[in-house]
Each structure stands twice: as C-alpha cells, then as structure tokens.
C-alpha cells in the first residue's frame, strides 16, 4: 500500500471530492471529540451533506450522456477513487492502536451516510473493511470487528442485497484465519454477526454438504505405558480402582453380562481419546470395525465415569486448580512477549497429557463435555435407523449430502444406541443441578434436529406468506366494529345509584353512602332472591321496559353470584347446565365456608386433604383400570390429564379427553417454550404433559391426575414441580405374568412388561422420590389418596344408588 497520498489521477472530480472529504473529516473531529468507536456519526452532524456533494461534483464532473445511470456510475467511480486514496494513506501512516485511528472510524461513518443516501456504492464501506482486516493482526481484527458489531443494524438496514455477498466473504475469510480451538470466542462473534445480519431462512451460511471440521484433530500418546518406573510421573492421588476384564466386540453379549468394572486410568487413556476421532468425523462409524471399537470405548468410558465419587472428584479438582494457579504464577514471571491478550486467553483444546488424564476425568465439567459430544453422535446414529428413514421417505427431493441414503442402522445397533443414550441421560441428571443441565442439553439437541430436517428438505422458505387483500379487509372491518364506540347504558351493569347525592341533606346522603350494602359483598341468598324476582318479572312482565330491565338485572346478579361462589363452591359449577339456571351454586349454602378438616365436601363430592396434582406411576402397567375406577367413583374430585400427542384421533378417541391431538409444529413450539412438565420425542410416539392443562384443572377446583411412567415422573420431579408422587407396587412376577397373558399379550410383550415392572420396582426404592408406595389394589390407592377419610367414603358409596356402580364398572371395563 502507498505511504503517501496519491494524486488525483488526472481527474478534476477526484481531486475536488478528495478535498471535500478532507473537510468532512475535519468537521467530524470537531463533532466527535473521543478516540473511541462510539458514538457513531450521524447525518445531522453534517448540514445538507447531499446538497454540498452535488455542488462539489457538478462543476468537476465531465459531461456524459444525459442519462441517470451514466451520471450515477460516474459519481460512484469518482467517490470510490478518492475514498480509496484517503483510506490507503490513513492505514499506511496510522496504527490501529493509535488514538488518531479514530479518523478511519469517522471515514467509515461518512461512507455509511453516503451509502444510505445512494451517493456512493452501497458495498464501498464493506470493501474497505475487508481490506483493513487483511492488513491487521488478529488483535487488530478484533477492534475492526468491534466497529462492525456496533454498526451492524445501520449497515444491514438499507441496500442489503448489494452488501450481503461482501459480508459473507469478509466473515468467511476472517474465519479461515482464526482457529476455532485457540480463539473460539472471536469465532463465535463472527458467527453471531452473520446470523444476526442474514435472514433466518437464508442459505448463505448453511452447511448444505454436511462437511465436518476434520482439521480439529486431537493428538494423544498412542503408545502403551511403559513400566512403573517411568520418571517425571505426576504425583496424584491414587484411587481404589481395579483393572477389569476387557470387553469384547460383541455388544449383544456385553449387554447380557454384568456391568463392567472401571478401567484403570492408564488403560482407559488411549481408548478414551480415540473416541475423539469418531466425534470429529462421525462418518467413520459407517465402517463396522470402527463402530465396534467406538461402542467398546464409550461403554468403558461411561463405566469409569460412574465409578468416580463426588469427594474424589472434589479432591482432584482442588489439585487441578492448585496446578493451574502455580502455572499462572510461573507465567507471570516470564518476560512480556507483547501479546498479553493471547497469553491470557482460555484455550479450550483438550490437554491430552497422560499425566493429566486422571485429574481431567475427575472434573465434572470435563465429563459432561465428553458425554454431550456422545449424545450428539447418538442423535446422528439414530437418524440412520429404520424409523428415521421411514419418516424421510415422504420428502420429494431430499438433500442427499446429509441423508446418507446408502447407510442404515440395523435393529441391534439401534437398540444399543437407544440404551446408551438413556444411560448417558441418567448420568447427566445426577447431582443437584444435573436435571436442569440435561434439560438444557435435551432442548438444544431437539432444536438442532429440526434444523437438520430443514437442511434435509433443502432449506424451504420459512417466511409466512403475504396476507391477501380480502383477508386484510375482513380483519380491518372486524377491528373497526370492535373499536366502534357503543351506546352507554343509562345505569352501568351492576352499579348502584348515586341520585341521593342530589338531596340537600348532606348528613343523610353521607350516611347512605356509608351503608354496608354499597361496599360489602352481598350474601348469596340475597342474590338468589333478586334473581327469583327477576325471573318472575321476565315471565309476567308489566311492559317491555320492565322485562328488559329484569333481563339486565338478572344478568348482573347472576354474574356477581358466580364470582362470589367461585371462592368456595367451585365444584358446584359442574352442575350448571345452562347460563340461565345457576341454582346449583345456591344449594347447601350453609356449608359454603370450608373448614379445616380432613375432607372438604360439596354435595356428594369428597376431596382429599392434599389437593396438589397427583402423579401415579404403576410399575405393572395396569393403571388404566385403577385410574378409571378412581375417576368413575369420584368424578367431581379428580380429572385425568390428557397428554399432547403428534397424531390424528383414532376411532373412538376424543380430542381433549383421551389426548390433545396436535401437529408437529405446535408440539415443537410448546416444547421450545418449555410448556411441558415432561415430554418424549421417540420415533412416531412423541407426547408431552402440558403445564397449562395441569394448572387449569387445579384452578377449576379438581385434583389433576397424571397417570405416567417413571421416566415422565422423573422429569416432573427434576423440574421441582409441586405434586404428590404415588407408586403402585406390581404384584409378584407369577401373578403379573398370569394377568398379562389373560389380557391377551404375546410372550414377547409379557417379558418386556415383566422387565419394566422390575425396573420400576427398583426405581421405587429411590429415597424421597415417592410420597406413598401402595399395593396394586383400588382400596389401597383410594386410601393413599384420601387417608383415613377413605373409610367414610366407602360407607357413603354403599348407600349410593346402584346406577353409579354400573357406570363405574362400565368405565373400568372400557379402560381395560
């Protein structure tokens, strides 16, 4: 680059604009008296900039054809030539660390103003920024990028189509110079800048070919460890680990064996670090030997992670912190090399020294980092399963670069992947903050699967279509009708008259204003009498005016009565069949105030003392009959919470009663909005429990019943949701097997159910998880729900009509 200002190239217009630009920079120095990037210069800082520019160029430009495009092209060329001369001189004579470099920032702001007013090429500013980045070190590029981030909204606001290719090229060139391992923070800033600049559905920065970052290679010592006398071995705490037998490549036999003992750190070291090769390039797993080695390595890793005790990890963490502190003290004594920013930067690249390995695996953050990588690979492998392939069969022209149509995971490997994913999930949930950490990871992976699906579909447009004129006119007319001023009532609904204030007797008027019936809630019996009088007037009106007044008066009194009754007689609302007949809330008015007793009754309905949502987990899988029996006997006290599922109703199913049937988009929006207490996204069986549905049932006065499995119950528990947890103990294996076969299940289904029952029984032994564990019997379940009040309920039920028993039997048989 030149070190001095270039001449006018023999063009008077270039010299004229160069002088005008120098004048603008001088004015900018008087306006902005700081040496920082902020604040930006604005158009208002230069009076009539466009007029001054036209005056300067009109006398200097040579005559051209009388066309707007020709004049515009000539003006753009003149301005670009003069600006490049000034820019080259500035960056050749001023260091970016010099306070005087603010002149370059001012020049960029001036170009941004000229670009917005279409006085110069819209991409000129970005061309100069690109050249500036090429001339700077990484430290200097950070400062240039500070300017870009601060002006991003202004740069992308106008003429983005002319700028987007330059922005993309500039960011990609900068990313090629950066190391994602040594400078991840700066790389992240560049990516975020691109994501914020380009529209959400733009394909410019999408990795459509599914290329992996294969340059990020993890190096480690592949040679086996020598004798015990190796010198310079780090003095670390020895764990009580025993060397296990080495697992073979047959994963099915391994699954049937007892859990493998943890490997010694020195033995695990090469096996563990070899996993990074599969994490770095998952397509290596398409080769059977590589996949077999990957399974063995991951199983050995998770077995070792499980063996680490919290106190052991704490000691190792303290020792690691002490070593890091000592190293930092040593580094501070070294002479300054002139690059403090790089020396103090955090390096996320793994430290693969054999001596550090034992300390690393005792670090919880390190273990989580590795297992999250493993979860990503599990999702990659599950995308190759038969069910996942079937879901993609409906895509007309899929992106073959990321579908791997020639690869498919067999059933045995799919089961292994599903089991390993579940094992990793259970491990990540451990600890006080484990459930929240795994929930965050699960949400991120779920969203990423949606982006992968979008990429497989060749990135279809995600923009909403434009609203048709007919739809807009209809919506506008509807809004106008709703916003039209309506005729005010002579006496607002439910208001009390203030006519007595016109009386001359001020004392009497004040006494009437202080009357209790003006500010206290009326008694329900008073409103009942008023509604009865209004009904009489409606049936036998004196004239049309009195009838209209009675209709309005009844509506006002009914609304007030419902508001008052909602405080303590909410269950009576279920008996209201019509808006005009609300007599149900006036029944048994003497018992309207609840007492602090074991049971709260309203008519024939009995409520448990604890009215929190109740989670019922049945280890035997026979809960539909028990839940149906409980709902049939206490219809006014409990309501079963229907799950949200991604499918259409089958014959006999009712939306909102059996399930909430939604499409995939609505389900994913609810999941991303954290509206589910628990959810699963298995192939063709996605379902979730909505928090809003549970809350709405509670607000209606009933007790929500969540009849879910133990995995869903674990998610609800992990969220800290206030609920009762009841476990129904399965019967003996022989009894359960006989019941299952009686229900018509196949031998394979019976064995699976027995295994589930055993696993659920082990889960029931978790301390402080379930509030109550009951036998698989309705009486035991009812006792758990109501406590000692269940005996009184049984007496009342025997005195009830036989029709209720028949209805209950029908409900139970239907559930079975």
LINRA-V339227 format. One record per pair of residues at least 12 apart in sequence whose C-alpha atoms are under 7 Angstrom apart, sorted by the first residue. I is the first residue (numbers start at 0). J is the second residue. D is the distance in whole Angstrom. If there is no record, write none. Layout:
I,J,D
I,J,D
//
This chain:
0,87,6
0,91,7
1,87,7
1,88,7
1,91,7
2,88,6
2,91,5
2,92,7
3,88,6
4,84,6
4,85,7
4,88,5
5,84,6
11,59,6
12,56,6
12,59,5
12,60,5
12,77,7
13,77,5
13,78,7
13,80,7
13,81,5
15,55,7
15,59,7
16,55,7
16,78,7
16,81,7
17,81,5
24,102,7
24,105,7
24,106,7
27,105,7
34,98,5
34,99,7
34,101,5
35,101,6
36,101,7
36,104,6
36,146,6
39,108,7
40,105,7
40,108,6
42,112,6
75,119,5
75,120,6
78,119,7
89,103,7
95,139,7
107,124,6
110,124,6
111,124,7
115,157,6
121,158,6
121,161,6
121,162,7
122,161,6
122,162,5
125,165,7
129,169,6
148,192,7
155,196,7
170,189,6
174,186,6
180,346,7
180,347,6
180,348,6
181,346,5
181,347,7
200,460,6
200,461,6
207,454,7
208,400,5
208,401,7
209,400,6
209,401,6
211,280,6
212,279,7
213,279,6
213,280,7
217,275,7
219,272,7
219,351,5
221,269,6
232,354,6
233,354,6
240,261,7
240,263,6
241,261,7
241,262,7
241,263,7
242,261,7
242,262,5
242,263,6
243,259,7
243,260,5
243,261,6
243,262,6
246,295,7
248,291,6
248,295,7
259,302,7
260,302,7
261,299,7
261,302,5
261,303,4
261,306,7
262,299,7
262,303,6
264,357,6
268,356,7
270,296,5
271,296,6
271,300,6
274,293,6
274,296,7
278,372,7
278,376,7
281,376,7
307,361,7
312,361,5
312,362,6
315,358,5
315,361,6
316,362,6
319,358,7
367,427,7
370,423,7
374,420,6
377,416,6
377,420,6
381,413,7
383,406,7
383,407,5
383,408,5
384,407,6
384,408,5
384,409,7
384,413,6
385,407,7
385,408,7
386,682,6
387,682,7
394,456,7
397,455,5
397,456,5
397,457,6
398,455,5
398,456,6
398,457,6
401,455,6
402,455,7
424,437,7
434,717,5
442,671,7
492,555,6
493,555,5
523,560,6
523,585,7
526,556,6
526,560,7
530,553,5
530,556,7
533,549,5
533,552,7
533,553,6
536,549,6
537,549,6
537,550,7
564,584,7
567,591,6
567,592,7
568,584,7
568,591,7
569,699,7
569,700,6
570,601,7
570,635,7
570,700,6
571,583,6
571,584,6
597,788,7
598,788,7
604,633,7
604,635,6
604,636,6
605,636,6
606,636,6
607,784,6
607,785,5
608,785,7
610,702,6
611,702,6
611,722,5
611,723,7
612,702,6
612,703,5
612,704,6
612,722,5
612,723,6
613,703,6
613,704,5
613,705,6
613,722,6
613,723,5
613,724,6
614,704,6
614,705,5
614,706,6
614,722,7
614,723,6
614,724,5
614,725,6
615,705,6
615,706,5
615,707,6
615,724,6
615,725,5
615,726,6
616,706,6
616,707,6
616,708,5
616,709,6
616,725,6
616,726,5
616,727,6
617,726,6
617,727,5
617,728,7
618,727,6
618,728,6
618,729,5
618,756,5
618,759,5
618,760,6
619,729,5
619,756,5
623,814,6
623,815,6
624,811,5
624,814,5
624,815,5
625,777,6
627,810,6
627,811,5
627,814,6
628,807,6
628,810,7
628,811,5
631,807,5
631,810,7
632,807,6
635,701,7
636,701,5
636,702,6
637,701,5
637,702,5
637,703,6
637,704,7
638,701,7
638,702,6
638,703,5
638,704,6
639,703,6
639,704,5
639,705,6
640,693,7
640,703,6
640,704,6
640,705,6
641,655,7
641,656,6
641,657,6
641,658,5
641,659,6
642,658,5
642,659,6
642,686,6
642,687,6
642,688,5
643,658,6
643,659,4
643,660,6
643,661,7
643,686,5
643,687,5
643,688,6
644,658,7
644,659,6
644,660,5
644,661,6
644,685,6
644,686,4
644,687,7
645,660,6
645,661,5
645,662,5
645,663,6
645,685,6
645,686,7
646,660,6
646,661,7
646,662,7
647,660,6
648,660,7
674,689,6
674,690,6
675,687,6
675,688,5
675,689,5
675,690,6
676,688,6
676,689,6
676,690,6
676,714,7
676,715,6
677,711,5
677,714,5
677,715,6
678,711,7
709,759,7
723,770,6
724,769,5
724,770,5
724,771,7
725,769,6
725,770,6
725,771,5
725,772,6
726,763,7
726,769,7
726,771,6
726,772,5
726,773,6
727,772,6
727,773,5
727,774,6
727,775,5
728,760,7
728,772,7
728,773,6
728,774,5
728,775,6
729,756,6
729,775,6
730,775,7
732,753,7
736,749,7
771,783,7
//
